[in-house]
């Protein structure tokens, strides 16, 4: 599993690398400046679309995992509540038995 923020650093590195690549292509291109600018514009649009698609995919995955995690938490919470109720029932005196507290109070006053 990845750490928090690693997706953001990956995306940031991806964008920086793309910009550096575009700059290198601009300076080393053996074609006219107008054609190069158009190519860079097209690549920028393509890069933006890919970045948006990646962002949407990652967001959908995270939402799915969050829903799954919430379901697990709810399930564990219900099991814990049930266990606490069973423990309280096991420790509570039964209705038909006399309570030990009055016997202790009588012994203390005598």
Secondary structure as GFF3:
##gff-version 3
##sequence-region A 1 110
A	DSSP	alpha_helix	6	28	.	.	.	ID=ss1
A	DSSP	alpha_helix	33	91	.	.	.	ID=ss2
A	DSSP	alpha_helix	101	109	.	.	.	ID=ss3
###
